[in-house]
Amino acid sequence: MTDVTMAINLVCNFSMCLCGMWLLTEPSMSRVVRIYCALIACGGAVNTAGMLAALTDFRGFSYGDVWPGEAIVNVGAAAMMLRWTWRARRRRKGLSVDAQHAG
């Protein structure tokens, strides 16, 4: 069970890191929300690096146990951030199509 929850947690943290970095550039979100996205991206990057170091046995690094509840919370957070990123991407794509038709 630990390997499965570690893999789920790794995928979720990596996706939260990518989404958080993408959402940093979203102009429709307030500054506070973008700061929160930056914090989530930083946390996801640190967790991803730690889990990869533990999985590759980098200099004996140990990440610790990943609890099923932690993995479940990260699945929800990653799903939410993926949805926000998808909506932001669609919004930008719509704006660029409108700008092309206006010009």
N, C-alpha and C positions, 0 to 999 in steps of 0.2 A: 504494500500500500504506500509506503514511503516513496518509492521510485515513481509511482503514478502521480502522487500529489506533488512531488518535486517537478515532474515534467509539466503538469498543468500549471503550476505556479511559475515556472520558467517562461512558458508561452504567454501567460497573462501579463507578467511583468515586462516582458519584451514588447508586447503590443501596447501596453500602457505607456511605456517609454517613447515609442514611436508616435503614438497619438498625441501625447503631451507635447512633444516637440512640434508636431504639425499645428496643433491648436495655439501655440504661442504666437503664431503669425496671423491668427484670425482677427480681422479688424472689427467684426461685429460683436465680439465678446468684450466685456468690460476688462479693465486692467486687473482688477482683483481676481477675476476668473482665470485670466492668463497667468497670473502669479501662481494660483493653485495648480494650473496645468504644468507649470515649470517645476513646482515641488513634486508633483506626481511623476513627471519625467525623470527627475533626479533620483527619486526613490526607486523607480523601476530600473534605472540604469545600475544603481548600486546593488540591488537585489539580483539582477541578471548577472552581473559580474561575479557576485559571490556564489551564486548557484553554479555558474560555469566553472569557476575555480574549484568548487567542491566536486563537481562531476568529473573533472579532468585530473583530480588529485594534485592540483598545483601547489607544490611545496607543502603538502600535508594540510592544506586549508580545509576547514570543516565549516559547513553552513549551518548545521543543526537540523532538527526535525521540522518538517513542514506539516502543520496540522491540517486535517481536512477542512475545518472551518475557515482557515486562512485561505486555502485554495478556492473555496466557494465564494468568499468575499471578493477575491481577486478576479474570479470569473465574472461576477456582476460588475465590478468596476471596469474591467477591460471591455465588456460588452457595451456599457454606457459610453465609454470613451470612443470606441469604434463607431458607435452610432453618431456621436457628436462630430467626429472627424468626417464621416460619410456625408452628413448634412452640410457641414462647412464646405466640403469639396463640391457638392452639388450646387451650393449657393454661389461659390466662386465661378463655377463653370457657367451657371446661368447669367451671372454678371458679365462675364467675358463675351458670351454670345450676344447679349444685349448691346454691349459696347461695339461689337463688330457691325451690328445692324444699324446702329446710330451713325457710324462713321462712314 
